[in-house]
Amino acid sequence: MVKCWLEIVPCDILPEEAPKEWDITPKPPAHLEVRVVIGSCKEVPMVDAEGCTDAYLRGYFDTKEDVQTTDTHFRNSDGKPDFQYRLVYRIAYPRKVTKFTIQLYDADFFSANDMIGENTVDISHLLEDVALTKTALCFNKKYYEDVVKKEQPDNKMEFDSKDVSRFWLQMLTKKDGKIEKVGKA
């Protein structure tokens, strides 16, 4: 498919004198700040031999250029580490990558950290709306139901009954070829 337009100009008009009906110069990028607040987690599995988890989260846009991590909650044994942490990203829009990934890890001292689970949310519509309206917008239950749920039906989110801007994002992992739920952030 080709998206195009057609112009018809009289032959007696020189090309440089023809009226310019279409401005096809790219719009200058909008500089935005994306703030992700990591409140707490629940149902995090205990992955260490001692029956605990040294949990931390990391977030990034799909390029992994600007990876940010929360603090680590060592020896968490109830599956509910509480972070109250803010990740702040300064981005230019439009951009190629608009998917945001959150990963839940178990920190290890003597070996590589274990990824417990992850999830990705495409926030392209939200970024576009902010760039067009030049107004701060929030990812909330209405945006989830109107946009995300339709485009990413497998991405289930559980919203707070008192505050529709707070939600739980299901962490997922692939084990033996099957996707398993492994806690919520």
N, C-alpha and C positions, 0 to 999 in steps of 0.2 A: 504494500500500500504506500502511495506517495501522497503527501499532503502538500498542496500547492495552490497558487492563485494565478489568475490570468489578467494581464493588462493589455489594453488595446490603445495605442497612441498613434495619432495621425502621422503619416510619413513626412510631412513637411516640417515637423518639429524635430530638432536635433536631440539626440539622446541626453546630452548634458542639460538641455533646456526643458526637458519633459518634467512635469510636476511629480514630485515624490509622494505618492499616496500611502506607501507602506514604509514604516520605520521598523527595520528588522534587526537593529542593533540590540545585543543582549542587554537585559536590565542589569544595573549594577547589583552586586550581591548585598543582601541584607545581613548585617552582623547581629547574631542572636546569642543569647545565653540560655543554655538548657540546664535546668537545675533538677537533679534527681535526689530525692530524700529517701534514704534507706532507713525505715523505722525499726522493724524487728523481723524476726523469722519465726516460723513454727514448723513442727513436724520434721525437723532436721534429723536425719539418721545419725546414730553414733557410729563413727567409722574407725576410731582408734581402738586398739586392743584393750585399753583401760575402760572402755564403755563411755567414752566422751568424744567430743569434737572440738577442734581448735578452729572455729568458723570465722571466715571473712568473705566479703563479697568484692567483686571487681566488675566495673562497667566500662563499656566502650562502644563507639560507633563501629560498624563492621570492619573498618580498616585496621583496628588495633593500634592506631597511631597515638591516640590519647587515652591510654588505659589509666584508670584511677581505681584505687582500692580503699576499702574501709579499714578500720582498725581490726585487730584479731581478738576474738573472744576465746581465750584459752580455757581448756578443760570444761567446756559447756556440757552439762550432763542432763539437762531437761529438754533439749531440742528446741529451745526458744531463746537464742541469742538476741540481745537487744542492742542495736547500733546507734540509732539517732544520729545518723551521719549524712552529710550532704556532699554530693559529687557535682561539680560545676564545670560545664563545657562551654567554651566560647567557639562558635562555629559560624561559617559563612553559608548562606543559603541563596541560591540553589546549590546543591551539592549532589554528588552521585550516590553517596551512601546515606540513607536515612533510617537504617535499622539500628536500634539500640539493644545491646546484649548485656544481660546481667548473669554473672556466673557465681556460684556458691562453691567455696573451697574449704578443705581441711588443711591447715598449715602443718607441715612436718619439718623437724629440724635436721634429720639425718638422711632424708630422701626427698624426692620431688613432692611438691604439694599435690594432694588428691582433689580432683574436681568432683564435687558431689553432684552438681546439676547445673543447668543453665536454661535460659529462655531469651527469646528475641522478640522485640516489638517494633513494628514499622510505624514511625511517627511522621511520615512524609506529609500527610494531610494537615497535621497540627502545625508543622513547620511552615507549610505553604500559607495556612490561614494567618499565622502570626506575621509572616513577611508581607502579606497583602494588606492586612488591617492595621499593622503597626501597633497592635494591642497585645498585652500579655494574656495568654490563654493557659488553661490547666487541663491536663489529661484527667478526665473524670468519667463517671459512669455513663453519662449521656454520650460523650465522645466514643467511649468503648462500644456502646450498643449501636450507635449510628454508623460508625466507621470500622473499627477494629474487628468487631465480632463478624461483620459481613465479609471482610477481606481475609481474616485469619480465624476461621471458625474453630480450629483446634486449640487456639490460644485462650484458655479459660482464665478469667480473673474473678476473684471473690471480693466484692466491695463492702466497705464498712457500712453498717446500717445507720450510723449517726453522721458520718462525714463521707459524702459521695466522691471526694477527691482522694481518699485513702483506699488502697486495694492490696490484695495479696496476689502475687504473681507465682504461679506454680512452677517450680524448678523441675526440669526433666533430664533424664539420662537414658542412654541406649545401653541395654544389657542383653546379651545373647540375641541381638537383632530386634529386640522389642523395646519400646519406649516405656520407661517407668517413671512414676511420680516420686520425687525425693525431697519433699519439703516445700515450703512457701516463703517468699521474701516479701 
